[in-house]
Amino acid sequence: MENIQKIIGSNIKELREKFKFDQKEIAHYLGVLRETVSYYENGNRNIPVESLVKLADLFGVDLADLYEEDFLTRESNKAFAFRKEDFDEKDLVVLAEFHKIVKNYIKMDTLGKQNG
């Protein structure tokens, strides 16, 4: 099994590339240096949980998904609805909040169907 930092870093890099963000944009969103994002993606530095939560929200995935090896390979049949065009920092925050709302709605809907 691969080092968990490398798995998380690889997933973040793949998601970032799918959404067509560069490291500088992600760094600005997280409030870190671009080099720090590079360290995260290469598995050379632990990522704080707060940053992982922000990234999961931004990319519209569950936090647990970032820890899964081959997560994106299994998820490749799902469409990534948002692609970067000319997003600024404010747009990233709004996108993350939107993804969080959608994830919560889906969870509530699923629970409602199970209990209904």
Backbone as CSV, one residue per row, in Angstrom:
resi,resn,N_x,N_y,N_z,CA_x,CA_y,CA_z,C_x,C_y,C_z
1,MET,0.847,-1.188,0.000,0.000,0.000,0.000,0.888,1.246,0.000
2,GLU,0.459,2.187,-0.763,1.203,3.438,-0.892,1.067,4.285,0.374
3,ASN,2.040,5.119,0.617,2.016,6.077,1.711,0.757,6.943,1.580
4,ILE,0.039,7.135,2.692,-1.231,7.874,2.651,-1.046,9.305,2.159
5,GLN,0.082,9.941,2.508,0.339,11.298,2.026,0.439,11.320,0.505
6,LYS,1.049,10.291,-0.067,1.185,10.225,-1.525,-0.169,9.981,-2.186
7,ILE,-0.997,9.156,-1.566,-2.337,8.891,-2.100,-3.161,10.181,-2.107
8,ILE,-3.170,10.871,-0.980,-3.922,12.125,-0.879,-3.390,13.135,-1.886
9,GLY,-2.080,13.273,-1.937,-1.463,14.225,-2.862,-1.793,13.931,-4.309
10,SER,-1.743,12.656,-4.658,-2.059,12.251,-6.027,-3.514,12.567,-6.370
11,ASN,-4.424,12.290,-5.432,-5.842,12.587,-5.666,-6.079,14.087,-5.828
12,ILE,-5.413,14.876,-5.000,-5.569,16.331,-5.095,-5.056,16.832,-6.440
13,LYS,-3.907,16.327,-6.848,-3.342,16.751,-8.135,-4.272,16.383,-9.290
14,GLU,-4.790,15.151,-9.271,-5.686,14.724,-10.351,-6.965,15.559,-10.377
15,LEU,-7.524,15.833,-9.210,-8.727,16.667,-9.159,-8.431,18.082,-9.636
16,ARG,-7.310,18.622,-9.188,-6.928,19.979,-9.609,-6.818,20.046,-11.125
17,GLU,-6.192,19.037,-11.716,-6.025,19.021,-13.171,-7.357,18.823,-13.886
18,LYS,-8.249,18.000,-13.328,-9.572,17.814,-13.938,-10.347,19.128,-13.991
19,PHE,-10.200,19.917,-12.939,-10.890,21.199,-12.876,-10.112,22.322,-13.542
20,LYS,-8.928,21.996,-14.041,-8.069,22.937,-14.768,-7.618,24.122,-13.911
21,PHE,-7.354,23.840,-12.640,-6.752,24.839,-11.761,-5.252,24.637,-11.769
22,ASP,-4.516,25.717,-11.570,-3.072,25.544,-11.415,-2.727,25.607,-9.923
23,GLN,-1.494,25.242,-9.605,-1.079,25.195,-8.203,-1.174,26.563,-7.537
24,LYS,-0.904,27.607,-8.283,-0.946,28.958,-7.720,-2.361,29.314,-7.265
25,GLU,-3.362,28.945,-8.059,-4.754,29.235,-7.698,-5.161,28.469,-6.441
26,ILE,-4.782,27.198,-6.382,-5.106,26.391,-5.205,-4.377,26.941,-3.983
27,ALA,-3.126,27.328,-4.161,-2.348,27.895,-3.056,-3.024,29.153,-2.515
28,HIS,-3.464,30.016,-3.405,-4.132,31.251,-2.989,-5.423,30.927,-2.236
29,TYR,-6.175,29.962,-2.738,-7.425,29.542,-2.103,-7.167,29.009,-0.688
30,LEU,-6.081,28.252,-0.520,-5.758,27.674,0.787,-4.983,28.631,1.692
31,GLY,-4.446,29.700,1.101,-3.651,30.636,1.882,-2.247,30.137,2.175
32,VAL,-1.678,29.386,1.211,-0.314,28.863,1.346,0.487,29.237,0.105
33,LEU,1.766,28.936,0.128,2.613,29.173,-1.039,2.370,28.109,-2.107
34,ARG,2.642,28.444,-3.368,2.504,27.481,-4.456,3.386,26.261,-4.200
35,GLU,4.573,26.496,-3.668,5.495,25.399,-3.383,4.899,24.416,-2.373
36,THR,4.120,24.941,-1.444,3.475,24.088,-0.446,2.484,23.150,-1.115
37,VAL,1.729,23.656,-2.081,0.791,22.806,-2.821,1.565,21.717,-3.557
38,SER,2.696,22.065,-4.123,3.540,21.080,-4.796,3.989,19.998,-3.813
39,TYR,4.396,20.405,-2.610,4.792,19.428,-1.582,3.621,18.521,-1.223
40,TYR,2.428,19.108,-1.083,1.233,18.311,-0.791,1.002,17.276,-1.889
41,GLU,1.019,17.730,-3.138,0.715,16.847,-4.266,1.743,15.731,-4.429
42,ASN,2.974,15.993,-4.050,4.024,14.978,-4.162,4.121,14.096,-2.925
43,GLY,3.278,14.358,-1.931,3.290,13.558,-0.714,4.460,13.858,0.195
44,ASN,5.073,15.028,0.026,6.246,15.384,0.820,5.913,16.176,2.077
45,ARG,4.642,16.512,2.262,4.245,17.285,3.437,2.822,16.900,3.819
46,ASN,2.579,16.800,5.124,1.221,16.541,5.608,0.332,17.737,5.308
47,ILE,-0.892,17.448,4.916,-1.856,18.506,4.624,-2.751,18.675,5.850
48,PRO,-2.868,19.892,6.366,-3.759,20.104,7.515,-5.199,19.715,7.169
49,VAL,-5.898,19.189,8.152,-7.277,18.739,7.939,-8.148,19.870,7.404
50,GLU,-7.933,21.088,7.901,-8.746,22.220,7.435,-8.576,22.419,5.927
51,SER,-7.362,22.238,5.448,-7.102,22.384,4.010,-7.734,21.248,3.228
52,LEU,-7.691,20.040,3.779,-8.330,18.902,3.110,-9.836,19.118,2.994
53,VAL,-10.444,19.639,4.039,-11.888,19.915,4.015,-12.201,20.954,2.945
54,LYS,-11.400,22.021,2.887,-11.616,23.060,1.871,-11.476,22.487,0.462
55,LEU,-10.484,21.624,0.257,-10.280,21.031,-1.072,-11.410,20.077,-1.425
56,ALA,-11.853,19.270,-0.467,-12.973,18.359,-0.721,-14.214,19.152,-1.113
57,ASP,-14.466,20.250,-0.414,-15.613,21.099,-0.752,-15.451,21.714,-2.139
58,LEU,-14.264,22.193,-2.433,-14.013,22.819,-3.731,-14.252,21.840,-4.874
59,PHE,-13.779,20.606,-4.707,-13.876,19.618,-5.779,-15.170,18.808,-5.729
60,GLY,-15.988,19.031,-4.706,-17.272,18.340,-4.623,-17.158,16.864,-4.316
61,VAL,-16.169,16.493,-3.513,-15.987,15.093,-3.124,-16.064,14.996,-1.608
62,ASP,-16.279,13.787,-1.116,-16.246,13.577,0.323,-14.803,13.583,0.791
63,LEU,-14.593,14.039,1.998,-13.244,14.068,2.566,-12.613,12.680,2.514
64,ALA,-13.385,11.653,2.820,-12.864,10.278,2.820,-12.359,9.858,1.444
65,ASP,-12.945,10.400,0.384,-12.514,10.050,-0.974,-11.058,10.417,-1.216
66,LEU,-10.595,11.489,-0.606,-9.215,11.930,-0.817,-8.209,10.920,-0.276
67,TYR,-8.637,10.070,0.649,-7.762,9.074,1.263,-7.744,7.746,0.504
68,GLU,-8.604,7.606,-0.489,-8.749,6.329,-1.188,-7.821,6.210,-2.382
69,GLU,-7.098,5.099,-2.416,-6.235,4.806,-3.553,-7.119,4.533,-4.767
70,ASP,-6.744,5.045,-5.911,-7.480,4.858,-7.171,-8.901,5.417,-7.119
71,PHE,-9.144,6.382,-6.259,-10.474,6.984,-6.139,-10.972,7.523,-7.474
72,LEU,-10.140,8.258,-8.179,-10.583,8.889,-9.425,-10.782,7.886,-10.542
73,THR,-10.059,6.789,-10.513,-10.260,5.751,-11.522,-11.658,5.165,-11.382
74,ARG,-12.066,4.925,-10.143,-13.408,4.380,-9.900,-14.486,5.409,-10.190
75,GLU,-14.167,6.674,-10.024,-15.144,7.743,-10.201,-15.128,8.335,-11.607
76,SER,-14.337,7.769,-12.505,-14.142,8.392,-13.816,-15.409,8.457,-14.660
77,ASN,-16.400,7.631,-14.332,-17.633,7.676,-15.115,-18.548,8.823,-14.688
78,LYS,-18.233,9.471,-13.572,-19.040,10.604,-13.131,-18.539,11.871,-13.794
79,ALA,-19.458,12.718,-14.152,-19.091,13.979,-14.815,-18.678,15.009,-13.776
80,PHE,-17.664,15.747,-14.085,-17.274,16.884,-13.268,-17.924,18.097,-13.916
81,ALA,-18.956,18.602,-13.261,-19.811,19.612,-13.874,-19.131,20.956,-14.065
82,PHE,-18.206,21.301,-13.210,-17.587,22.614,-13.300,-16.152,22.492,-13.775
83,ARG,-15.825,23.282,-14.733,-14.450,23.380,-15.227,-14.033,24.837,-15.113
84,LYS,-12.801,25.042,-14.821,-12.298,26.400,-14.641,-12.265,27.133,-15.969
85,GLU,-12.771,28.303,-15.964,-12.602,29.212,-17.099,-11.750,30.357,-16.584
86,ASP,-12.388,31.367,-16.044,-11.661,32.490,-15.463,-12.167,32.731,-14.050
87,PHE,-11.925,31.779,-13.164,-12.366,31.895,-11.786,-11.397,32.775,-11.018
88,ASP,-11.956,33.585,-10.117,-11.092,34.303,-9.187,-11.295,33.680,-7.803
89,GLU,-10.630,34.225,-6.807,-10.681,33.635,-5.466,-12.105,33.559,-4.931
90,LYS,-12.891,34.596,-5.163,-14.271,34.619,-4.687,-15.084,33.496,-5.338
91,ASP,-14.834,33.252,-6.626,-15.535,32.182,-7.327,-15.196,30.817,-6.734
92,LEU,-13.949,30.627,-6.319,-13.548,29.352,-5.715,-14.305,29.110,-4.416
93,VAL,-14.467,30.150,-3.624,-15.197,30.035,-2.363,-16.659,29.700,-2.641
94,VAL,-17.260,30.366,-3.607,-18.659,30.108,-3.969,-18.816,28.689,-4.508
95,LEU,-17.888,28.249,-5.349,-17.942,26.892,-5.897,-17.836,25.857,-4.787
96,ALA,-16.936,26.073,-3.839,-16.788,25.146,-2.716,-18.076,25.087,-1.901
97,GLU,-18.679,26.230,-1.651,-19.928,26.273,-0.890,-21.053,25.571,-1.660
98,PHE,-21.114,25.780,-2.959,-22.116,25.111,-3.793,-21.953,23.596,-3.718
99,HIS,-20.718,23.117,-3.868,-20.472,21.672,-3.794,-20.886,21.119,-2.433
100,LYS,-20.618,21.875,-1.368,-20.985,21.432,-0.024,-22.507,21.309,0.091
101,ILE,-23.227,22.287,-0.439,-24.694,22.264,-0.392,-25.238,21.075,-1.174
102,VAL,-24.696,20.837,-2.355,-25.158,19.713,-3.180,-24.895,18.386,-2.475
103,LYS,-23.692,18.226,-1.902,-23.374,16.982,-1.184,-24.329,16.768,-0.019
104,ASN,-24.610,17.834,0.735,-25.531,17.721,1.863,-26.943,17.392,1.402
105,TYR,-27.381,17.994,0.306,-28.711,17.705,-0.235,-28.820,16.228,-0.625
106,ILE,-27.802,15.731,-1.304,-27.814,14.326,-1.735,-27.851,13.396,-0.526
107,LYS,-27.060,13.710,0.508,-27.066,12.884,1.720,-28.433,12.911,2.394
108,MET,-29.044,14.099,2.492,-30.355,14.214,3.120,-31.413,13.478,2.311
109,ASP,-31.346,13.582,0.995,-32.293,12.891,0.127,-32.172,11.379,0.295
110,THR,-30.946,10.896,0.348,-30.706,9.461,0.527,-31.241,8.994,1.876
111,LEU,-30.976,9.757,2.932,-31.487,9.405,4.259,-33.012,9.429,4.284
112,GLY,-33.605,10.414,3.620,-35.058,10.501,3.556,-35.674,9.292,2.877
113,LYS,-35.033,8.824,1.817,-35.534,7.648,1.102,-35.376,6.388,1.942
114,GLN,-34.292,6.311,2.721,-34.066,5.142,3.574,-35.054,5.103,4.731
115,ASN,-35.398,6.272,5.255,-36.282,6.347,6.419,-37.743,6.575,6.050
116,GLY,-37.998,6.832,4.765,-39.350,7.189,4.342,-40.120,6.043,3.925
